[in-house]
């Protein structure tokens, strides 16, 4: 039996879902040397299309300012 769905468009489908629905990545790390904590890293990143970002209230101010500046002659 051969598969009916091809995987050749998997990356395109992944990017489409990512831009449409978005994703949030959160990570915390502590760098230690010889048991002594030296550096703490806290990372939170959101990736999505601008339509999705503005629907959730992220980048509202930036989007409005950017559109206003680009609309000026």
CHARMM internal coordinates of N, CA and C (Angstrom, degrees):
IC EDIT
DIST 1 N 1 CA 1.4393
DIST 1 CA 1 C 1.5273
ANGL 1 N 1 CA 1 C 108.56
DIST 1 C 2 N 1.3007
ANGL 1 CA 1 C 2 N 116.93
DIHE 1 N 1 CA 1 C 2 N 127.78
DIST 2 N 2 CA 1.4575
ANGL 1 C 2 N 2 CA 122.46
DIHE 1 CA 1 C 2 N 2 CA 178.91
DIST 2 CA 2 C 1.5249
ANGL 2 N 2 CA 2 C 110.07
DIHE 1 C 2 N 2 CA 2 C -96.01
DIST 2 C 3 N 1.3368
ANGL 2 CA 2 C 3 N 116.09
DIHE 2 N 2 CA 2 C 3 N 145.05
DIST 3 N 3 CA 1.4726
ANGL 2 C 3 N 3 CA 118.47
DIHE 2 CA 2 C 3 N 3 CA 177.51
DIST 3 CA 3 C 1.5288
ANGL 3 N 3 CA 3 C 110.69
DIHE 2 C 3 N 3 CA 3 C -64.47
DIST 3 C 4 N 1.3192
ANGL 3 CA 3 C 4 N 115.57
DIHE 3 N 3 CA 3 C 4 N 144.70
DIST 4 N 4 CA 1.4667
ANGL 3 C 4 N 4 CA 119.81
DIHE 3 CA 3 C 4 N 4 CA -179.00
DIST 4 CA 4 C 1.5193
ANGL 4 N 4 CA 4 C 112.20
DIHE 3 C 4 N 4 CA 4 C -91.75
DIST 4 C 5 N 1.3185
ANGL 4 CA 4 C 5 N 117.14
DIHE 4 N 4 CA 4 C 5 N -19.67
DIST 5 N 5 CA 1.4625
ANGL 4 C 5 N 5 CA 120.41
DIHE 4 CA 4 C 5 N 5 CA -179.58
DIST 5 CA 5 C 1.5167
ANGL 5 N 5 CA 5 C 109.49
DIHE 4 C 5 N 5 CA 5 C -106.56
DIST 5 C 6 N 1.3055
ANGL 5 CA 5 C 6 N 116.08
DIHE 5 N 5 CA 5 C 6 N 132.11
DIST 6 N 6 CA 1.4623
ANGL 5 C 6 N 6 CA 120.36
DIHE 5 CA 5 C 6 N 6 CA 178.97
DIST 6 CA 6 C 1.5217
ANGL 6 N 6 CA 6 C 109.52
DIHE 5 C 6 N 6 CA 6 C -88.14
DIST 6 C 7 N 1.3272
ANGL 6 CA 6 C 7 N 116.26
DIHE 6 N 6 CA 6 C 7 N 148.38
DIST 7 N 7 CA 1.4545
ANGL 6 C 7 N 7 CA 121.96
DIHE 6 CA 6 C 7 N 7 CA 178.67
DIST 7 CA 7 C 1.5179
ANGL 7 N 7 CA 7 C 112.12
DIHE 6 C 7 N 7 CA 7 C -92.31
DIST 7 C 8 N 1.3150
ANGL 7 CA 7 C 8 N 118.14
DIHE 7 N 7 CA 7 C 8 N 4.64
DIST 8 N 8 CA 1.4584
ANGL 7 C 8 N 8 CA 120.51
DIHE 7 CA 7 C 8 N 8 CA -175.80
DIST 8 CA 8 C 1.5249
ANGL 8 N 8 CA 8 C 112.46
DIHE 7 C 8 N 8 CA 8 C -67.34
DIST 8 C 9 N 1.3234
ANGL 8 CA 8 C 9 N 117.23
DIHE 8 N 8 CA 8 C 9 N -22.10
DIST 9 N 9 CA 1.4600
ANGL 8 C 9 N 9 CA 120.15
DIHE 8 CA 8 C 9 N 9 CA -179.05
DIST 9 CA 9 C 1.5239
ANGL 9 N 9 CA 9 C 112.10
DIHE 8 C 9 N 9 CA 9 C -105.82
DIST 9 C 10 N 1.3073
ANGL 9 CA 9 C 10 N 117.72
DIHE 9 N 9 CA 9 C 10 N 15.29
DIST 10 N 10 CA 1.4565
ANGL 9 C 10 N 10 CA 121.33
DIHE 9 CA 9 C 10 N 10 CA -176.16
DIST 10 CA 10 C 1.5210
ANGL 10 N 10 CA 10 C 111.65
DIHE 9 C 10 N 10 CA 10 C -62.22
DIST 10 C 11 N 1.3171
ANGL 10 CA 10 C 11 N 118.25
DIHE 10 N 10 CA 10 C 11 N -42.23
DIST 11 N 11 CA 1.4638
ANGL 10 C 11 N 11 CA 120.38
DIHE 10 CA 10 C 11 N 11 CA -178.71
DIST 11 CA 11 C 1.5211
ANGL 11 N 11 CA 11 C 110.80
DIHE 10 C 11 N 11 CA 11 C -67.75
DIST 11 C 12 N 1.3156
ANGL 11 CA 11 C 12 N 117.14
DIHE 11 N 11 CA 11 C 12 N -36.57
DIST 12 N 12 CA 1.4651
ANGL 11 C 12 N 12 CA 120.65
DIHE 11 CA 11 C 12 N 12 CA 178.09
DIST 12 CA 12 C 1.5235
ANGL 12 N 12 CA 12 C 109.88
DIHE 11 C 12 N 12 CA 12 C -64.97
DIST 12 C 13 N 1.3217
ANGL 12 CA 12 C 13 N 117.07
DIHE 12 N 12 CA 12 C 13 N -43.08
DIST 13 N 13 CA 1.4590
ANGL 12 C 13 N 13 CA 121.06
DIHE 12 CA 12 C 13 N 13 CA 178.04
DIST 13 CA 13 C 1.5188
ANGL 13 N 13 CA 13 C 110.92
DIHE 12 C 13 N 13 CA 13 C -65.17
DIST 13 C 14 N 1.3361
ANGL 13 CA 13 C 14 N 117.40
DIHE 13 N 13 CA 13 C 14 N -39.14
DIST 14 N 14 CA 1.4625
ANGL 13 C 14 N 14 CA 121.62
DIHE 13 CA 13 C 14 N 14 CA 178.23
DIST 14 CA 14 C 1.5226
ANGL 14 N 14 CA 14 C 110.75
DIHE 13 C 14 N 14 CA 14 C -61.67
DIST 14 C 15 N 1.3185
ANGL 14 CA 14 C 15 N 117.50
DIHE 14 N 14 CA 14 C 15 N -48.03
DIST 15 N 15 CA 1.4672
ANGL 14 C 15 N 15 CA 121.43
DIHE 14 CA 14 C 15 N 15 CA 179.86
DIST 15 CA 15 C 1.5238
ANGL 15 N 15 CA 15 C 110.32
DIHE 14 C 15 N 15 CA 15 C -63.76
DIST 15 C 16 N 1.3243
ANGL 15 CA 15 C 16 N 117.62
DIHE 15 N 15 CA 15 C 16 N -39.29
DIST 16 N 16 CA 1.4588
ANGL 15 C 16 N 16 CA 121.32
DIHE 15 CA 15 C 16 N 16 CA 178.53
DIST 16 CA 16 C 1.5262
ANGL 16 N 16 CA 16 C 110.98
DIHE 15 C 16 N 16 CA 16 C -60.79
DIST 16 C 17 N 1.3208
ANGL 16 CA 16 C 17 N 117.07
DIHE 16 N 16 CA 16 C 17 N -46.86
DIST 17 N 17 CA 1.4662
ANGL 16 C 17 N 17 CA 121.10
DIHE 16 CA 16 C 17 N 17 CA 178.69
DIST 17 CA 17 C 1.5176
ANGL 17 N 17 CA 17 C 110.47
DIHE 16 C 17 N 17 CA 17 C -65.61
DIST 17 C 18 N 1.3183
ANGL 17 CA 17 C 18 N 117.61
DIHE 17 N 17 CA 17 C 18 N -41.34
DIST 18 N 18 CA 1.4580
ANGL 17 C 18 N 18 CA 121.64
DIHE 17 CA 17 C 18 N 18 CA -179.95
DIST 18 CA 18 C 1.5221
ANGL 18 N 18 CA 18 C 111.29
DIHE 17 C 18 N 18 CA 18 C -61.70
DIST 18 C 19 N 1.3217
ANGL 18 CA 18 C 19 N 117.69
DIHE 18 N 18 CA 18 C 19 N -44.94
DIST 19 N 19 CA 1.4605
ANGL 18 C 19 N 19 CA 120.50
DIHE 18 CA 18 C 19 N 19 CA 179.74
DIST 19 CA 19 C 1.5262
ANGL 19 N 19 CA 19 C 111.81
DIHE 18 C 19 N 19 CA 19 C -70.64
DIST 19 C 20 N 1.3166
ANGL 19 CA 19 C 20 N 117.09
DIHE 19 N 19 CA 19 C 20 N -36.15
DIST 20 N 20 CA 1.4653
ANGL 19 C 20 N 20 CA 120.69
DIHE 19 CA 19 C 20 N 20 CA -178.09
DIST 20 CA 20 C 1.5281
ANGL 20 N 20 CA 20 C 111.64
DIHE 19 C 20 N 20 CA 20 C -75.06
DIST 20 C 21 N 1.3411
ANGL 20 CA 20 C 21 N 117.53
DIHE 20 N 20 CA 20 C 21 N -46.77
DIST 21 N 21 CA 1.4588
ANGL 20 C 21 N 21 CA 121.38
DIHE 20 CA 20 C 21 N 21 CA -174.17
DIST 21 CA 21 C 1.5232
ANGL 21 N 21 CA 21 C 113.25
DIHE 20 C 21 N 21 CA 21 C -98.62
DIST 21 C 22 N 1.3234
ANGL 21 CA 21 C 22 N 117.30
DIHE 21 N 21 CA 21 C 22 N -31.85
DIST 22 N 22 CA 1.4563
ANGL 21 C 22 N 22 CA 121.60
DIHE 21 CA 21 C 22 N 22 CA 179.94
DIST 22 CA 22 C 1.5180
ANGL 22 N 22 CA 22 C 112.75
DIHE 21 C 22 N 22 CA 22 C 84.20
DIST 22 C 23 N 1.3168
ANGL 22 CA 22 C 23 N 114.82
DIHE 22 N 22 CA 22 C 23 N 170.12
DIST 23 N 23 CA 1.4630
ANGL 22 C 23 N 23 CA 122.08
DIHE 22 CA 22 C 23 N 23 CA 178.28
DIST 23 CA 23 C 1.5201
ANGL 23 N 23 CA 23 C 108.56
DIHE 22 C 23 N 23 CA 23 C -152.09
DIST 23 C 24 N 1.3245
ANGL 23 CA 23 C 24 N 115.44
DIHE 23 N 23 CA 23 C 24 N 146.73
DIST 24 N 24 CA 1.4618
ANGL 23 C 24 N 24 CA 121.70
DIHE 23 CA 23 C 24 N 24 CA 175.98
DIST 24 CA 24 C 1.5160
ANGL 24 N 24 CA 24 C 107.19
DIHE 23 C 24 N 24 CA 24 C -120.50
DIST 24 C 25 N 1.3197
ANGL 24 CA 24 C 25 N 115.32
DIHE 24 N 24 CA 24 C 25 N 129.80
DIST 25 N 25 CA 1.4608
ANGL 24 C 25 N 25 CA 121.60
DIHE 24 CA 24 C 25 N 25 CA 178.94
DIST 25 CA 25 C 1.5207
ANGL 25 N 25 CA 25 C 107.04
DIHE 24 C 25 N 25 CA 25 C -115.85
DIST 25 C 26 N 1.3262
ANGL 25 CA 25 C 26 N 116.54
DIHE 25 N 25 CA 25 C 26 N 128.54
DIST 26 N 26 CA 1.4537
ANGL 25 C 26 N 26 CA 120.59
DIHE 25 CA 25 C 26 N 26 CA 178.40
DIST 26 CA 26 C 1.5183
ANGL 26 N 26 CA 26 C 108.45
DIHE 25 C 26 N 26 CA 26 C -130.34
DIST 26 C 27 N 1.3262
ANGL 26 CA 26 C 27 N 116.04
DIHE 26 N 26 CA 26 C 27 N 131.89
DIST 27 N 27 CA 1.4621
ANGL 26 C 27 N 27 CA 120.53
DIHE 26 CA 26 C 27 N 27 CA -179.09
DIST 27 CA 27 C 1.5251
ANGL 27 N 27 CA 27 C 109.62
DIHE 26 C 27 N 27 CA 27 C -144.32
DIST 27 C 28 N 1.3044
ANGL 27 CA 27 C 28 N 116.25
DIHE 27 N 27 CA 27 C 28 N 142.02
DIST 28 N 28 CA 1.4589
ANGL 27 C 28 N 28 CA 123.32
DIHE 27 CA 27 C 28 N 28 CA 174.33
DIST 28 CA 28 C 1.5221
ANGL 28 N 28 CA 28 C 107.81
DIHE 27 C 28 N 28 CA 28 C -127.53
DIST 28 C 29 N 1.3219
ANGL 28 CA 28 C 29 N 115.93
DIHE 28 N 28 CA 28 C 29 N 137.38
DIST 29 N 29 CA 1.4641
ANGL 28 C 29 N 29 CA 120.23
DIHE 28 CA 28 C 29 N 29 CA 179.65
DIST 29 CA 29 C 1.5249
ANGL 29 N 29 CA 29 C 109.55
DIHE 28 C 29 N 29 CA 29 C -144.76
DIST 29 C 30 N 1.3027
ANGL 29 CA 29 C 30 N 115.29
DIHE 29 N 29 CA 29 C 30 N 148.75
DIST 30 N 30 CA 1.4631
ANGL 29 C 30 N 30 CA 121.72
DIHE 29 CA 29 C 30 N 30 CA 175.06
DIST 30 CA 30 C 1.5206
ANGL 30 N 30 CA 30 C 107.33
DIHE 29 C 30 N 30 CA 30 C -126.18
DIST 30 C 31 N 1.3297
ANGL 30 CA 30 C 31 N 115.79
DIHE 30 N 30 CA 30 C 31 N 126.25
DIST 31 N 31 CA 1.4608
ANGL 30 C 31 N 31 CA 121.62
DIHE 30 CA 30 C 31 N 31 CA 178.38
DIST 31 CA 31 C 1.5256
ANGL 31 N 31 CA 31 C 107.55
DIHE 30 C 31 N 31 CA 31 C -94.56
DIST 31 C 32 N 1.3237
ANGL 31 CA 31 C 32 N 115.36
DIHE 31 N 31 CA 31 C 32 N 123.45
DIST 32 N 32 CA 1.4601
ANGL 31 C 32 N 32 CA 120.04
DIHE 31 CA 31 C 32 N 32 CA 179.81
DIST 32 CA 32 C 1.5239
ANGL 32 N 32 CA 32 C 110.24
DIHE 31 C 32 N 32 CA 32 C -123.85
DIST 32 C 33 N 1.3030
ANGL 32 CA 32 C 33 N 115.44
DIHE 32 N 32 CA 32 C 33 N 150.06
DIST 33 N 33 CA 1.4636
ANGL 32 C 33 N 33 CA 122.41
DIHE 32 CA 32 C 33 N 33 CA 174.03
DIST 33 CA 33 C 1.5219
ANGL 33 N 33 CA 33 C 106.93
DIHE 32 C 33 N 33 CA 33 C -130.11
DIST 33 C 34 N 1.3104
ANGL 33 CA 33 C 34 N 116.04
DIHE 33 N 33 CA 33 C 34 N 123.00
DIST 34 N 34 CA 1.4661
ANGL 33 C 34 N 34 CA 122.86
DIHE 33 CA 33 C 34 N 34 CA -179.32
DIST 34 CA 34 C 1.5279
ANGL 34 N 34 CA 34 C 110.88
DIHE 33 C 34 N 34 CA 34 C 55.03
DIST 34 C 35 N 1.3149
ANGL 34 CA 34 C 35 N 116.61
DIHE 34 N 34 CA 34 C 35 N 37.98
DIST 35 N 35 CA 1.4576
ANGL 34 C 35 N 35 CA 121.28
DIHE 34 CA 34 C 35 N 35 CA 177.63
DIST 35 CA 35 C 1.5159
ANGL 35 N 35 CA 35 C 114.78
DIHE 34 C 35 N 35 CA 35 C 79.68
DIST 35 C 36 N 1.3329
ANGL 35 CA 35 C 36 N 117.54
DIHE 35 N 35 CA 35 C 36 N 4.12
DIST 36 N 36 CA 1.4659
ANGL 35 C 36 N 36 CA 121.57
DIHE 35 CA 35 C 36 N 36 CA 179.78
DIST 36 CA 36 C 1.5285
ANGL 36 N 36 CA 36 C 108.62
DIHE 35 C 36 N 36 CA 36 C -104.42
DIST 36 C 37 N 1.3318
ANGL 36 CA 36 C 37 N 117.31
DIHE 36 N 36 CA 36 C 37 N 118.59
DIST 37 N 37 CA 1.4674
ANGL 36 C 37 N 37 CA 118.97
DIHE 36 CA 36 C 37 N 37 CA 178.67
DIST 37 CA 37 C 1.5284
ANGL 37 N 37 CA 37 C 110.67
DIHE 36 C 37 N 37 CA 37 C -70.03
DIST 37 C 38 N 1.3224
ANGL 37 CA 37 C 38 N 116.11
DIHE 37 N 37 CA 37 C 38 N 123.84
DIST 38 N 38 CA 1.4586
ANGL 37 C 38 N 38 CA 120.86
DIHE 37 CA 37 C 38 N 38 CA -177.54
DIST 38 CA 38 C 1.5262
ANGL 38 N 38 CA 38 C 113.47
DIHE 37 C 38 N 38 CA 38 C -107.97
DIST 38 C 39 N 1.3102
ANGL 38 CA 38 C 39 N 116.67
DIHE 38 N 38 CA 38 C 39 N -32.58
DIST 39 N 39 CA 1.4544
ANGL 38 C 39 N 39 CA 119.79
DIHE 38 CA 38 C 39 N 39 CA -171.58
DIST 39 CA 39 C 1.5205
ANGL 39 N 39 CA 39 C 109.72
DIHE 38 C 39 N 39 CA 39 C -145.59
DIST 39 C 40 N 1.3218
ANGL 39 CA 39 C 40 N 115.63
DIHE 39 N 39 CA 39 C 40 N 132.31
DIST 40 N 40 CA 1.4608
ANGL 39 C 40 N 40 CA 120.81
DIHE 39 CA 39 C 40 N 40 CA 175.41
DIST 40 CA 40 C 1.5155
ANGL 40 N 40 CA 40 C 109.54
DIHE 39 C 40 N 40 CA 40 C -112.22
DIST 40 C 41 N 1.3122
ANGL 40 CA 40 C 41 N 116.54
DIHE 40 N 40 CA 40 C 41 N 135.06
DIST 41 N 41 CA 1.4654
ANGL 40 C 41 N 41 CA 121.66
DIHE 40 CA 40 C 41 N 41 CA -178.79
DIST 41 CA 41 C 1.5250
ANGL 41 N 41 CA 41 C 108.07
DIHE 40 C 41 N 41 CA 41 C -125.77
DIST 41 C 42 N 1.3178
ANGL 41 CA 41 C 42 N 115.30
DIHE 41 N 41 CA 41 C 42 N 127.77
DIST 42 N 42 CA 1.4567
ANGL 41 C 42 N 42 CA 121.04
DIHE 41 CA 41 C 42 N 42 CA 174.90
DIST 42 CA 42 C 1.5180
ANGL 42 N 42 CA 42 C 107.12
DIHE 41 C 42 N 42 CA 42 C -125.73
DIST 42 C 43 N 1.3237
ANGL 42 CA 42 C 43 N 116.37
DIHE 42 N 42 CA 42 C 43 N 123.44
DIST 43 N 43 CA 1.4559
ANGL 42 C 43 N 43 CA 121.16
DIHE 42 CA 42 C 43 N 43 CA -174.84
DIST 43 CA 43 C 1.5163
ANGL 43 N 43 CA 43 C 109.54
DIHE 42 C 43 N 43 CA 43 C -127.72
DIST 43 C 44 N 1.3152
ANGL 43 CA 43 C 44 N 115.69
DIHE 43 N 43 CA 43 C 44 N 131.64
DIST 44 N 44 CA 1.4651
ANGL 43 C 44 N 44 CA 121.19
DIHE 43 CA 43 C 44 N 44 CA 171.67
DIST 44 CA 44 C 1.5152
ANGL 44 N 44 CA 44 C 106.61
DIHE 43 C 44 N 44 CA 44 C -136.18
DIST 44 C 45 N 1.3171
ANGL 44 CA 44 C 45 N 116.20
DIHE 44 N 44 CA 44 C 45 N 124.12
DIST 45 N 45 CA 1.4622
ANGL 44 C 45 N 45 CA 121.37
DIHE 44 CA 44 C 45 N 45 CA -178.93
DIST 45 CA 45 C 1.5247
ANGL 45 N 45 CA 45 C 109.10
DIHE 44 C 45 N 45 CA 45 C -132.06
DIST 45 C 46 N 1.3161
ANGL 45 CA 45 C 46 N 115.11
DIHE 45 N 45 CA 45 C 46 N 140.58
DIST 46 N 46 CA 1.4655
ANGL 45 C 46 N 46 CA 121.28
DIHE 45 CA 45 C 46 N 46 CA 175.62
DIST 46 CA 46 C 1.5176
ANGL 46 N 46 CA 46 C 107.61
DIHE 45 C 46 N 46 CA 46 C -121.20
DIST 46 C 47 N 1.3272
ANGL 46 CA 46 C 47 N 115.85
DIHE 46 N 46 CA 46 C 47 N 135.74
DIST 47 N 47 CA 1.4561
ANGL 46 C 47 N 47 CA 120.19
DIHE 46 CA 46 C 47 N 47 CA 177.47
DIST 47 CA 47 C 1.5243
ANGL 47 N 47 CA 47 C 107.86
DIHE 46 C 47 N 47 CA 47 C -132.24
DIST 47 C 48 N 1.3317
ANGL 47 CA 47 C 48 N 114.17
DIHE 47 N 47 CA 47 C 48 N 129.48
DIST 48 N 48 CA 1.4695
ANGL 47 C 48 N 48 CA 120.96
DIHE 47 CA 47 C 48 N 48 CA 179.38
DIST 48 CA 48 C 1.5160
ANGL 48 N 48 CA 48 C 107.57
DIHE 47 C 48 N 48 CA 48 C -170.98
DIST 48 C 49 N 1.2955
ANGL 48 CA 48 C 49 N 116.02
DIHE 48 N 48 CA 48 C 49 N 169.89
DIST 49 N 49 CA 1.4560
ANGL 48 C 49 N 49 CA 120.84
DIHE 48 CA 48 C 49 N 49 CA 173.89
DIST 49 CA 49 C 1.5238
ANGL 49 N 49 CA 49 C 109.73
DIHE 48 C 49 N 49 CA 49 C -69.92
DIST 49 C 50 N 1.3192
ANGL 49 CA 49 C 50 N 117.34
DIHE 49 N 49 CA 49 C 50 N 158.04
DIST 50 N 50 CA 1.4624
ANGL 49 C 50 N 50 CA 120.75
DIHE 49 CA 49 C 50 N 50 CA -178.16
DIST 50 CA 50 C 1.5230
ANGL 50 N 50 CA 50 C 111.80
DIHE 49 C 50 N 50 CA 50 C -61.49
DIST 50 C 51 N 1.3130
ANGL 50 CA 50 C 51 N 118.48
DIHE 50 N 50 CA 50 C 51 N -33.63
DIST 51 N 51 CA 1.4622
ANGL 50 C 51 N 51 CA 120.66
DIHE 50 CA 50 C 51 N 51 CA 178.22
DIST 51 CA 51 C 1.5205
ANGL 51 N 51 CA 51 C 110.36
DIHE 50 C 51 N 51 CA 51 C -61.52
DIST 51 C 52 N 1.3239
ANGL 51 CA 51 C 52 N 116.66
DIHE 51 N 51 CA 51 C 52 N -45.47
DIST 52 N 52 CA 1.4607
ANGL 51 C 52 N 52 CA 121.16
DIHE 51 CA 51 C 52 N 52 CA 178.89
DIST 52 CA 52 C 1.5155
ANGL 52 N 52 CA 52 C 110.86
DIHE 51 C 52 N 52 CA 52 C -66.72
DIST 52 C 53 N 1.3292
ANGL 52 CA 52 C 53 N 117.45
DIHE 52 N 52 CA 52 C 53 N -42.04
DIST 53 N 53 CA 1.4653
ANGL 52 C 53 N 53 CA 120.80
DIHE 52 CA 52 C 53 N 53 CA 179.67
DIST 53 CA 53 C 1.5256
ANGL 53 N 53 CA 53 C 111.02
DIHE 52 C 53 N 53 CA 53 C -60.04
DIST 53 C 54 N 1.3275
ANGL 53 CA 53 C 54 N 117.36
DIHE 53 N 53 CA 53 C 54 N -45.59
DIST 54 N 54 CA 1.4659
ANGL 53 C 54 N 54 CA 119.45
DIHE 53 CA 53 C 54 N 54 CA -178.63
DIST 54 CA 54 C 1.5281
ANGL 54 N 54 CA 54 C 111.44
DIHE 53 C 54 N 54 CA 54 C -71.22
DIST 54 C 55 N 1.3297
ANGL 54 CA 54 C 55 N 118.83
DIHE 54 N 54 CA 54 C 55 N -29.47
DIST 55 N 55 CA 1.4675
ANGL 54 C 55 N 55 CA 120.80
DIHE 54 CA 54 C 55 N 55 CA 175.21
DIST 55 CA 55 C 1.5230
ANGL 55 N 55 CA 55 C 111.16
DIHE 54 C 55 N 55 CA 55 C -62.24
DIST 55 C 56 N 1.3312
ANGL 55 CA 55 C 56 N 117.35
DIHE 55 N 55 CA 55 C 56 N -34.33
DIST 56 N 56 CA 1.4578
ANGL 55 C 56 N 56 CA 121.71
DIHE 55 CA 55 C 56 N 56 CA 179.90
DIST 56 CA 56 C 1.5268
ANGL 56 N 56 CA 56 C 112.75
DIHE 55 C 56 N 56 CA 56 C -92.91
DIST 56 C 57 N 1.3205
ANGL 56 CA 56 C 57 N 118.04
DIHE 56 N 56 CA 56 C 57 N 5.37
DIST 57 N 57 CA 1.4556
ANGL 56 C 57 N 57 CA 121.28
DIHE 56 CA 56 C 57 N 57 CA 176.38
DIST 57 CA 57 C 1.5132
ANGL 57 N 57 CA 57 C 114.84
DIHE 56 C 57 N 57 CA 57 C 82.36
DIST 57 C 58 N 1.3184
ANGL 57 CA 57 C 58 N 117.27
DIHE 57 N 57 CA 57 C 58 N 11.83
DIST 58 N 58 CA 1.4603
ANGL 57 C 58 N 58 CA 121.27
DIHE 57 CA 57 C 58 N 58 CA 177.91
DIST 58 CA 58 C 1.5212
ANGL 58 N 58 CA 58 C 107.58
DIHE 57 C 58 N 58 CA 58 C -92.95
DIST 58 C 59 N 1.3019
ANGL 58 CA 58 C 59 N 117.85
DIHE 58 N 58 CA 58 C 59 N 133.14
DIST 59 N 59 CA 1.4633
ANGL 58 C 59 N 59 CA 123.86
DIHE 58 CA 58 C 59 N 59 CA 179.39
DIST 59 CA 59 C 1.5286
ANGL 59 N 59 CA 59 C 113.18
DIHE 58 C 59 N 59 CA 59 C 68.38
DIST 59 C 60 N 1.3293
ANGL 59 CA 59 C 60 N 118.85
DIHE 59 N 59 CA 59 C 60 N 20.25
DIST 60 N 60 CA 1.4703
ANGL 59 C 60 N 60 CA 119.97
DIHE 59 CA 59 C 60 N 60 CA 178.77
DIST 60 CA 60 C 1.5206
ANGL 60 N 60 CA 60 C 111.31
DIHE 59 C 60 N 60 CA 60 C -57.95
DIST 60 C 61 N 1.3196
ANGL 60 CA 60 C 61 N 116.65
DIHE 60 N 60 CA 60 C 61 N -51.20
DIST 61 N 61 CA 1.4634
ANGL 60 C 61 N 61 CA 120.77
DIHE 60 CA 60 C 61 N 61 CA -179.41
DIST 61 CA 61 C 1.5151
ANGL 61 N 61 CA 61 C 112.23
DIHE 60 C 61 N 61 CA 61 C -63.82
DIST 61 C 62 N 1.3197
ANGL 61 CA 61 C 62 N 116.55
DIHE 61 N 61 CA 61 C 62 N -43.87
DIST 62 N 62 CA 1.4597
ANGL 61 C 62 N 62 CA 120.69
DIHE 61 CA 61 C 62 N 62 CA 179.90
DIST 62 CA 62 C 1.5141
ANGL 62 N 62 CA 62 C 110.72
DIHE 61 C 62 N 62 CA 62 C -62.30
DIST 62 C 63 N 1.3231
ANGL 62 CA 62 C 63 N 117.24
DIHE 62 N 62 CA 62 C 63 N -44.38
DIST 63 N 63 CA 1.4610
ANGL 62 C 63 N 63 CA 121.30
DIHE 62 CA 62 C 63 N 63 CA -178.35
DIST 63 CA 63 C 1.5275
ANGL 63 N 63 CA 63 C 110.52
DIHE 62 C 63 N 63 CA 63 C -63.20
DIST 63 C 64 N 1.3215
ANGL 63 CA 63 C 64 N 117.23
DIHE 63 N 63 CA 63 C 64 N -44.31
DIST 64 N 64 CA 1.4686
ANGL 63 C 64 N 64 CA 120.67
DIHE 63 CA 63 C 64 N 64 CA -179.95
DIST 64 CA 64 C 1.5258
ANGL 64 N 64 CA 64 C 110.75
DIHE 63 C 64 N 64 CA 64 C -64.31
DIST 64 C 65 N 1.3348
ANGL 64 CA 64 C 65 N 117.77
DIHE 64 N 64 CA 64 C 65 N -44.65
DIST 65 N 65 CA 1.4708
ANGL 64 C 65 N 65 CA 121.00
DIHE 64 CA 64 C 65 N 65 CA 178.64
DIST 65 CA 65 C 1.5188
ANGL 65 N 65 CA 65 C 111.39
DIHE 64 C 65 N 65 CA 65 C -62.87
DIST 65 C 66 N 1.3134
ANGL 65 CA 65 C 66 N 116.73
DIHE 65 N 65 CA 65 C 66 N -43.29
DIST 66 N 66 CA 1.4661
ANGL 65 C 66 N 66 CA 121.63
DIHE 65 CA 65 C 66 N 66 CA -178.71
DIST 66 CA 66 C 1.5265
ANGL 66 N 66 CA 66 C 110.89
DIHE 65 C 66 N 66 CA 66 C -63.17
DIST 66 C 67 N 1.3185
ANGL 66 CA 66 C 67 N 116.70
DIHE 66 N 66 CA 66 C 67 N -44.01
DIST 67 N 67 CA 1.4690
ANGL 66 C 67 N 67 CA 120.26
DIHE 66 CA 66 C 67 N 67 CA 179.14
DIST 67 CA 67 C 1.5278
ANGL 67 N 67 CA 67 C 111.08
DIHE 66 C 67 N 67 CA 67 C -66.24
DIST 67 C 68 N 1.3358
ANGL 67 CA 67 C 68 N 116.87
DIHE 67 N 67 CA 67 C 68 N -38.91
DIST 68 N 68 CA 1.4640
ANGL 67 C 68 N 68 CA 120.53
DIHE 67 CA 67 C 68 N 68 CA 179.88
DIST 68 CA 68 C 1.5342
ANGL 68 N 68 CA 68 C 110.57
DIHE 67 C 68 N 68 CA 68 C -65.62
DIST 68 C 69 N 1.3236
ANGL 68 CA 68 C 69 N 117.41
DIHE 68 N 68 CA 68 C 69 N -44.21
DIST 69 N 69 CA 1.4714
ANGL 68 C 69 N 69 CA 120.43
DIHE 68 CA 68 C 69 N 69 CA 179.45
DIST 69 CA 69 C 1.5204
ANGL 69 N 69 CA 69 C 112.06
DIHE 68 C 69 N 69 CA 69 C -64.59
DIST 69 C 70 N 1.3230
ANGL 69 CA 69 C 70 N 117.46
DIHE 69 N 69 CA 69 C 70 N -38.76
DIST 70 N 70 CA 1.4640
ANGL 69 C 70 N 70 CA 120.41
DIHE 69 CA 69 C 70 N 70 CA -179.34
DIST 70 CA 70 C 1.5180
ANGL 70 N 70 CA 70 C 112.88
DIHE 69 C 70 N 70 CA 70 C -75.46
DIST 70 C 71 N 1.3231
ANGL 70 CA 70 C 71 N 118.00
DIHE 70 N 70 CA 70 C 71 N -19.92
DIST 71 N 71 CA 1.4650
ANGL 70 C 71 N 71 CA 121.36
DIHE 70 CA 70 C 71 N 71 CA -179.64
DIST 71 CA 71 C 1.5247
ANGL 71 N 71 CA 71 C 111.70
DIHE 70 C 71 N 71 CA 71 C -81.38
DIST 71 C 72 N 1.3290
ANGL 71 CA 71 C 72 N 117.26
DIHE 71 N 71 CA 71 C 72 N -18.71
DIST 72 N 72 CA 1.4673
ANGL 71 C 72 N 72 CA 120.30
DIHE 71 CA 71 C 72 N 72 CA -179.62
DIST 72 CA 72 C 1.5227
ANGL 72 N 72 CA 72 C 109.61
DIHE 71 C 72 N 72 CA 72 C -72.52
DIST 72 C 73 N 1.3577
ANGL 72 CA 72 C 73 N 115.59
DIHE 72 N 72 CA 72 C 73 N 138.94
DIST 73 N 73 CA 1.4817
ANGL 72 C 73 N 73 CA 118.44
DIHE 72 CA 72 C 73 N 73 CA 179.83
DIST 73 CA 73 C 1.5064
ANGL 73 N 73 CA 73 C 113.27
DIHE 72 C 73 N 73 CA 73 C -70.60
END
COOR INIT
IC SEED 1 N 1 CA 1 C
IC BUILD
